[in-house]
Amino acid sequence: MKRGGILDMSDALDTLYREVILDHYKHPRGKKKLDHASLRNEGKNPTCGDEIEIEIDLDHDTVKDLSVSCAGCAISVASGSMLYEVIKGKSVDEVKKIAQVVKAMLKGEEYSTEGIDIGDLDVLEGVKKFPVRIKCALLSWTTLVDALDRKSNSETERVSSTE
């Protein structure tokens, strides 16, 4: 919308955000199968039918490679695609911090990106205007963190059972 002959900045940002989300939806990154996955998890959003499968190849504590196969709405697929671009090569701790930022951003809570690279994830902030879509945007992140937490818990259990 033009106001006084100048394009409103809010409208320009909304247009840019929509373009980024549509690009990730039409051309999702990371949609492949891994030969050697350390972790695998599936997630579903029964409300709108979104489904995701995440495979992660860890090299010690670093995401060496991953696969994100998502079927569903544009927000869900785009969020999974952005997840792929942002977490590859990051440590598990960095990945969990990024996931916390995404969750806080979508829920309208305070967050800080100091010391972490969130790439294009800030475009998801607009989703908070549509509360019914927040679960769509969070599906890939909760599925990822659940897989990482289960791995951490099983390692803790193994350590304590051998002592």
C-alpha positions as a LaTeX table, in Angstrom:
\begin{tabular}{lrrr}
\hline
Residue & $x$ (\AA) & $y$ (\AA) & $z$ (\AA) \\
\hline
Met1 & 0.00 & 0.00 & 0.00 \\
Lys2 & 1.28 & 3.47 & $-0.84$ \\
Arg3 & 1.13 & 6.26 & 1.68 \\
Gly4 & 2.11 & 9.68 & 0.44 \\
Gly5 & 3.74 & 8.17 & $-2.66$ \\
Ile6 & 6.07 & 5.91 & $-0.64$ \\
Leu7 & 5.65 & 2.16 & $-0.30$ \\
Asp8 & 4.87 & 1.37 & 3.34 \\
Met9 & 7.86 & $-0.48$ & 4.86 \\
Ser10 & 5.61 & $-2.97$ & 6.63 \\
Asp11 & 3.96 & $-3.93$ & 3.33 \\
Ala12 & 7.37 & $-4.30$ & 1.67 \\
Leu13 & 8.60 & $-6.61$ & 4.44 \\
Asp14 & 5.42 & $-8.68$ & 4.31 \\
Thr15 & 5.90 & $-9.11$ & 0.56 \\
Leu16 & 9.54 & $-10.12$ & 1.02 \\
Tyr17 & 8.64 & $-12.59$ & 3.76 \\
Arg18 & 5.92 & $-14.16$ & 1.62 \\
Glu19 & 8.38 & $-14.50$ & $-1.27$ \\
Val20 & 10.96 & $-16.27$ & 0.94 \\
Ile21 & 8.34 & $-18.63$ & 2.38 \\
Leu22 & 6.94 & $-19.42$ & $-1.09$ \\
Asp23 & 10.44 & $-20.07$ & $-2.45$ \\
His24 & 11.15 & $-22.57$ & 0.36 \\
Tyr25 & 7.73 & $-24.16$ & $-0.15$ \\
Lys26 & 8.14 & $-24.55$ & $-3.92$ \\
His27 & 11.82 & $-25.58$ & $-3.69$ \\
Pro28 & 12.32 & $-27.27$ & $-0.31$ \\
Arg29 & 15.93 & $-27.79$ & 0.71 \\
Gly30 & 17.16 & $-31.02$ & 2.24 \\
Lys31 & 14.52 & $-33.32$ & 0.79 \\
Lys32 & 16.66 & $-36.42$ & 0.34 \\
Lys33 & 17.44 & $-39.71$ & 2.05 \\
Leu34 & 20.59 & $-40.20$ & 4.09 \\
Asp35 & 22.65 & $-43.36$ & 3.77 \\
His36 & 23.91 & $-43.12$ & 7.35 \\
Ala37 & 21.56 & $-41.39$ & 9.77 \\
Ser38 & 22.48 & $-41.24$ & 13.44 \\
Leu39 & 18.98 & $-40.06$ & 14.37 \\
Arg40 & 15.57 & $-40.25$ & 12.78 \\
Asn41 & 12.24 & $-38.84$ & 13.89 \\
Glu42 & 8.78 & $-38.21$ & 12.51 \\
Gly43 & 6.30 & $-35.53$ & 13.42 \\
Lys44 & 2.66 & $-34.91$ & 12.59 \\
Asn45 & 0.28 & $-32.03$ & 13.01 \\
Pro46 & $-3.15$ & $-33.67$ & 12.98 \\
Thr47 & $-4.89$ & $-30.28$ & 12.93 \\
Cys48 & $-3.89$ & $-29.53$ & 9.35 \\
Gly49 & $-2.26$ & $-32.76$ & 8.15 \\
Asp50 & 1.39 & $-31.67$ & 8.11 \\
Glu51 & 3.88 & $-34.55$ & 8.29 \\
Ile52 & 7.66 & $-34.48$ & 8.57 \\
Glu53 & 10.51 & $-36.93$ & 8.66 \\
Ile54 & 13.93 & $-35.75$ & 9.82 \\
Glu55 & 17.15 & $-37.75$ & 9.54 \\
Ile56 & 20.36 & $-36.47$ & 11.07 \\
Asp57 & 23.93 & $-37.63$ & 10.52 \\
Leu58 & 25.95 & $-36.53$ & 13.54 \\
Asp59 & 29.72 & $-36.37$ & 13.60 \\
His60 & 30.39 & $-36.34$ & 17.33 \\
Asp61 & 28.35 & $-33.31$ & 18.40 \\
Thr62 & 27.97 & $-31.65$ & 14.98 \\
Val63 & 25.20 & $-31.96$ & 12.39 \\
Lys64 & 27.25 & $-33.33$ & 9.49 \\
Asp65 & 24.23 & $-33.79$ & 7.22 \\
Leu66 & 20.47 & $-34.02$ & 7.47 \\
Ser67 & 17.34 & $-34.79$ & 5.55 \\
Val68 & 14.06 & $-32.94$ & 5.96 \\
Ser69 & 11.09 & $-34.45$ & 4.13 \\
Cys70 & 7.92 & $-32.49$ & 4.83 \\
Ala71 & 4.46 & $-32.68$ & 3.32 \\
Gly72 & 1.85 & $-30.15$ & 4.25 \\
Cys73 & 1.07 & $-26.47$ & 4.15 \\
Ala74 & 3.43 & $-23.81$ & 2.85 \\
Ile75 & 4.43 & $-22.64$ & 6.35 \\
Ser76 & 5.32 & $-26.14$ & 7.53 \\
Val77 & 7.33 & $-27.04$ & 4.42 \\
Ala78 & 9.10 & $-23.66$ & 4.37 \\
Ser79 & 10.02 & $-23.92$ & 8.04 \\
Gly80 & 11.51 & $-27.38$ & 7.49 \\
Ser81 & 13.44 & $-26.16$ & 4.48 \\
Met82 & 14.83 & $-23.21$ & 6.43 \\
Leu83 & 15.73 & $-25.56$ & 9.29 \\
Tyr84 & 17.83 & $-27.57$ & 6.83 \\
Glu85 & 19.70 & $-24.49$ & 5.63 \\
Val86 & 20.39 & $-23.12$ & 9.11 \\
Ile87 & 21.43 & $-26.14$ & 11.20 \\
Lys88 & 23.74 & $-28.03$ & 8.86 \\
Gly89 & 27.27 & $-27.85$ & 10.26 \\
Lys90 & 26.13 & $-26.56$ & 13.66 \\
Ser91 & 26.73 & $-28.19$ & 17.04 \\
Val92 & 23.83 & $-29.81$ & 18.89 \\
Asp93 & 23.94 & $-26.98$ & 21.47 \\
Glu94 & 23.74 & $-24.34$ & 18.73 \\
Val95 & 20.83 & $-26.20$ & 17.10 \\
Lys96 & 18.92 & $-26.27$ & 20.39 \\
Lys97 & 19.52 & $-22.54$ & 20.93 \\
Ile98 & 18.25 & $-21.77$ & 17.43 \\
Ala99 & 15.16 & $-23.91$ & 18.07 \\
Gln100 & 14.51 & $-21.96$ & 21.30 \\
Val101 & 14.78 & $-18.68$ & 19.37 \\
Val102 & 12.31 & $-19.91$ & 16.73 \\
Lys103 & 9.83 & $-21.02$ & 19.39 \\
Ala104 & 10.07 & $-17.70$ & 21.27 \\
Met105 & 9.82 & $-15.73$ & 18.02 \\
Leu106 & 6.67 & $-17.57$ & 16.95 \\
Lys107 & 5.04 & $-17.22$ & 20.35 \\
Gly108 & 5.80 & $-13.50$ & 20.58 \\
Glu109 & 8.20 & $-13.95$ & 23.50 \\
Glu110 & 11.48 & $-12.15$ & 24.03 \\
Tyr111 & 14.54 & $-13.71$ & 22.45 \\
Ser112 & 18.10 & $-12.88$ & 21.53 \\
Thr113 & 20.03 & $-13.98$ & 18.46 \\
Glu114 & 23.33 & $-12.78$ & 19.89 \\
Gly115 & 26.07 & $-15.25$ & 19.04 \\
Ile116 & 23.90 & $-17.42$ & 16.76 \\
Asp117 & 23.14 & $-17.29$ & 13.05 \\
Ile118 & 19.45 & $-17.77$ & 12.28 \\
Gly119 & 19.71 & $-17.08$ & 8.55 \\
Asp120 & 16.31 & $-16.32$ & 7.02 \\
Leu121 & 14.38 & $-17.66$ & 10.00 \\
Asp122 & 13.27 & $-14.17$ & 10.99 \\
Val123 & 10.74 & $-14.33$ & 8.14 \\
Leu124 & 8.80 & $-16.84$ & 10.24 \\
Glu125 & 8.10 & $-14.13$ & 12.83 \\
Gly126 & 5.12 & $-13.01$ & 10.77 \\
Val127 & 3.44 & $-16.36$ & 11.47 \\
Lys128 & 2.68 & $-15.23$ & 15.03 \\
Lys129 & $-0.07$ & $-13.04$ & 13.51 \\
Phe130 & $-1.85$ & $-16.30$ & 12.65 \\
Pro131 & $-1.97$ & $-18.37$ & 15.87 \\
Val132 & $-3.46$ & $-21.40$ & 14.09 \\
Arg133 & $-0.28$ & $-21.59$ & 11.93 \\
Ile134 & 2.25 & $-21.51$ & 14.78 \\
Lys135 & 2.10 & $-25.30$ & 15.15 \\
Cys136 & 2.77 & $-25.61$ & 11.43 \\
Ala137 & 5.94 & $-23.54$ & 11.68 \\
Leu138 & 7.10 & $-25.31$ & 14.86 \\
Leu139 & 6.56 & $-28.89$ & 13.66 \\
Ser140 & 10.01 & $-29.37$ & 12.12 \\
Trp141 & 11.72 & $-27.74$ & 15.12 \\
Thr142 & 9.91 & $-29.79$ & 17.76 \\
Thr143 & 10.54 & $-32.98$ & 15.76 \\
Leu144 & 14.24 & $-32.12$ & 15.54 \\
Val145 & 14.64 & $-31.24$ & 19.23 \\
Asp146 & 12.72 & $-34.36$ & 20.26 \\
Ala147 & 15.19 & $-36.51$ & 18.29 \\
Leu148 & 18.19 & $-34.73$ & 19.82 \\
Asp149 & 16.74 & $-34.97$ & 23.34 \\
Arg150 & 16.06 & $-38.70$ & 22.98 \\
Lys151 & 19.66 & $-39.21$ & 21.88 \\
Ser152 & 20.95 & $-37.19$ & 24.84 \\
Asn153 & 18.72 & $-39.11$ & 27.25 \\
Ser154 & 19.80 & $-42.50$ & 25.89 \\
Glu155 & 23.46 & $-41.49$ & 26.20 \\
Thr156 & 22.85 & $-40.38$ & 29.80 \\
Glu157 & 21.09 & $-43.66$ & 30.57 \\
Arg158 & 23.95 & $-45.66$ & 29.05 \\
Val159 & 26.54 & $-43.79$ & 31.07 \\
Ser160 & 24.66 & $-44.18$ & 34.34 \\
Ser161 & 23.94 & $-47.88$ & 33.75 \\
Thr162 & 27.62 & $-48.69$ & 33.27 \\
Glu163 & 28.75 & $-46.97$ & 36.44 \\
\hline
\end{tabular}
